[in-house]
Amino acid sequence: MAKLEFNYYSSVYREFRAIPKHDHRARIHFFEKEEVHIRNLHPEELFEFIAFYALALYETNDFRRFLVVVEEVLIRSIEFNQIDFQGEDVYQNMLFRKGNAHLKLFELDACNHTLKELLRISPTNPAYVKLLGKCWYHQKPAWIKTSRAISVSIFILTAIITSLEVLFVTPFTPEWTNEIQLIRNLFFSAGILLLGITELVHRIMLHRRLTAYRLEAADRKRKRLTDQSV
């Protein structure tokens, strides 16, 4: 890995850094207008330009383009052993944003893969664990889909019973009104209860799975460090 050592910054870099850091669209526009020039700069300047560009794309929710650009940032950070950027670990910071971008685009498999890679590096980081939990929450197993389908069917049946009550029972056989209302309420309550139990069980299982995975990742990291020290 080549370590970048550089003390001089070009005029185009200084002009770029003069743009307010929260004016992400201006930074995107500047990079894209000057990209040909930027690509010929010293590797350190180029790295910072690309990293700032990636962050600007992320902050403007342009996740598709961010996912393309962030790959170059990650590759260059490894190639040049570039660890710190804006006071943060550039590799982990960008990898975390990559995982979140995949989640925002509902690319759950890619998000899962990215977050597992992050947890290999830092198994106890609560932000990484939380984001992986969000990813797994959306990766609903078949039994949850089945349970929700049953709940929807119950609600549809409840609506049918309500229609029958209004159209036929109340006008023609009012003596059955109380019984029909009781049946309707029981079906509706059953649907709500099934949804609630499904959500509760899903969250409990998710918490246990996350805890087990975090402990497993931490154990694997300890073993790697032990093997390296031998």
N, C-alpha and C positions, 0 to 999 in steps of 0.2 A: 504494500500500500504506500502510495506517495503522500507525504504530508505537505500540505500547501503552506508556503511561507511567502507573505506578500505584504508590502507596506505602502504601495502607491495605488491610488485610485484614479481612474480616468475621469474626464469631464462628463462623459455620458453617465457614469455611475453616480457622480456627485449631483448631477441634474435629477437623476431618478430618485436619489435619497432625499432631495429637497421636496418631493411630493409628500404631503401629509400622510402618515402611515395608515390612517383610517380611510383615505380616499382610494379605495381598492380599484374602482373602475378606472381612475386616472392612471394608476400603476399598470393595470392590464393594457390600457390603450398605449401607454408609453413603450412597454416591452414589445408589443406586437408591431408598433411603428418602427422601432429601432432594432428589431431582432437580428437582422443581417449584421449590423455593426456589433451588437452584443455578442454574437457567436464567435467573433474574432478577438474577444478580450482575453486577458489572463484568466486561467482556470478558476482562480479564487473569486474574481469578480463575476465570472460567468456563473459559478455555483450560487453565489448570493442572489444574482438576478433571477435565476431559475427558481430558487427557493422562495423569494418574495413573490414571484409571479404565481407559483403554485398556491401560496397562502392567499393571495388576492382572489384567485379563482374559487378557492374553498369558501372564503368569506362572502362571496357573492352567489353562493349556492350553485356555481357552475360545476357540478360534481363530475360530469362526464369528461370535460376537458381537464379537470384537476387530476383525475385518475390516470390520464395519459402523462401529464407533466410530472406528477409525483414519482413515477417510476424512474425518471431520469435523476431526480433529486436523490432518491434512495441509492441508485447505482453509483452516482458520483460521491455520495457521502462515504460509501464503502471504499471506493477506488482511492480517494484522497484522505481517508481516515479523518474525515471532517465530523467532529463530534458535537461541538457547540455551535448553536446558531440562535441568536436573539436570547441568549441565556438559558437555552433548553437543549436537551439531547435531540439533535436534529433527526436522527434515524427513528427513534421511538415516537417523537412528536409527529413526524410525517406519516409514520405507519399507523398511528392512532387515528389521524384524520382520514387516512385511506380506508380504514375499517369503518369509520362513521359514514364516509361517503358511500361505501357499498351498502350500508344499512339504509341510508336515505333513499337510495335507488332500489331498495328491496332486493339487492343481490346477496341473498342470505348465505349461500355457500361460500362466496368470496369473502364476505364479512367474517364468517366463522373461521376460515383459514387464516386471515390476517390477524384476528384477535388471538388465536392460538399461538401464532408466531410471536406476538407481543408478550404473551404470558410465559413463553419459554425464557424470555429475557428478564421479565420482572413479574414473577408469579403473584406477588402480594400487592401490586398496584390496584387500588380500589376502582379507579376509573376504567381500567382495562377489564376487570371482572364485571363491572356494571354494564359496560357496553356489550360484552359477550352474553350477559344475561338477557339484554334486550334482543339480541340476535336470536338466541335460543327460544325466547318467548314467542317470537313470530314464526319459528320453525315448529309449528304445532303438529303433534303426532296424529295419527289417524283416529285414535279414540276420541280426541277432542272434537274433531270435525264431525264424527258420528254423533257425539253427545249434543252438539249444537244443532245438528240437523233434526234430532229428535225434539229438541226444545222448540225449534221453528214449527215443526209439525203440530206440536201441542198448542202453540199460539194460533195457528191456522184453524185448528179444531175449535179452539175457544171462540174465535171470530165467527165460525159457522154456527156454533151454539147461540151466540149473541144474536145473530141474524134470525135464527129460527124463533128465538124468544120474542123479538120485536115484531116479526111478520105473522107468526102463527099463534104462539102460546098466549101472549098478553091479550090479543083481540078475541081469540076463540076459546081458550081454556085457561082463564086467569087463575084458576085454582092450582095450576101447576107452576105458577110463576116462581114461588119460593124454592121449589125443588130444582128448577132449571137454573136459577141464579146460583144456588149452592154448587151444582155440578160445574157451572161455568167458572166460578171462583176457585174451585178445587183444581180444575185443569190449568187455569192461569197461574195459580200458586205453584203447582207442580213444575210448570215450565220455568218460572223464576228460580225455584229451588234447584232445579237441575243445572241451570246456567251458573248459579252461585257456587254449587259444589264443584262443578267442572273447573271453574276459575281457581277456586281455592286449592284443589288437588294439583292442578297444573303448576301453581306458584310454589307449593310445597316441594313438589318433585324437582322443579327448576332450581330451587335454593339448594337442595341436597346435591343435585348434579354439579352445580357450580362449586360448592364447597369441596366436593370430592375431586373435581378437576384441578382446582387451585392447589390443594394439598399435594396432588400427584405431580403437578408442574413444579412445585417448590422442591419436592423430593428429587425429581429428575435433575433440577439445577444443582442441588447440593452434591449429587453423585458426579455430575460433570466437573464441578469445581474440585471435588476430591480427587478425581482421576487426573486432572490437570496438575494438581500439586504434588502428585506422586512421582 
